[in-house]
Amino acid sequence: MFVKNAECFYIPGSRTGCLLIHGFTGAPTEMRPLGEYLAGRGYSVLGVRLAGHGTRIEDLDRVTWGDWSNSVLDGWHLLQPQTDRIFLIGLSMGGVLTLYHASFLPIQGLVSMSAPFQIHDPRLKVLPLLSRLFPYVDKGESDWQDEDAVEDHFSYDRYPTKALLQLTRLLEAMRESLPKITAPAL
């Protein structure tokens, strides 16, 4: 089951490709305006949908950070035959995945936007226990200012605590991979 505005997208262009990676609890639609901008300048663009995202919140409960990584690798393998060069571009958790994959994929460059480095919250120490007691936590009130933008935006309304645990594990893997990045980064 896919939700409206949560589909991956591909816009063919030149032999230079941009692989766009959305954030935690979001969907490819949050990357579409950037993708259309890049496609308008001639680039081939693929916006991937990360495992557990853009369907039902329960699906995010059943995935690991490795599944998110595999979603990026699937996108890489789909875009690679169409291009000679690939740039990774990610937002928030997508930026974390961009940094992680830049440590071992042969890319020409990367853009990591609003990527967290570490989450400082004392509750994380007891997250494995909390995830059993409280499967979901509220996100709080939205801070969206543009009503037109939020109309087409997809995001789960809560955080699955098991997925938060996976996010902390992804952050750890990303921090370990940073010294291996050799591609130009923004």
C-alpha positions, 0 to 999 in steps of 0.5 A: 500500500502506497500513500498519495504523494509518497511515491518514488520518482525518476526524471530522465536527463543527462548522463549525470545523475542525482540520487535524492534521499528523503528524511525520517518518517517522510517520503520522496515528495519532500525531495521532489521540488529539488528534483524538478529544479535539478531536472530543469538543469538537465540532470537525471534525478531519482528520488528513492522511497526508504523502506517503511516510509510512505505506506503505514506507520506500522511498516516503519516499525518492522525495518532496520537501518540496513533496510534504509541503506538497501533502499539507497543501494537499490536507487543507486543500482537503478540510476547507475546504468542511466548515468556516468556520474552520480551525486548523492543528495539527502535531507535529515536522515537522508543526509545521514544515509548520504554520508554513510554511503559516500564512504563506500560508493564511487560517487562524484560528490554529495550534499547532506542537508540538515543531517544530525550527527548525534541525538543528545537525549537521556531517554535514548539510553532506555530506548530499547525498553521504552520501545516495548512499553511505548511503541509510538511517541508524538512528534509535537505540534508542526512548525510548517509555515507554508500551508501550500507546501504542507498540503502535498507533504507526507509524513507519519504523525508519530515516531515509532520508537523501534525506528528511533532506535534504528536511527540511533544505530544508523547515526553510529554507523555514519559517524564511524564512516565519516573518515572514509569519505573522499568525494567533495561534500557540501 
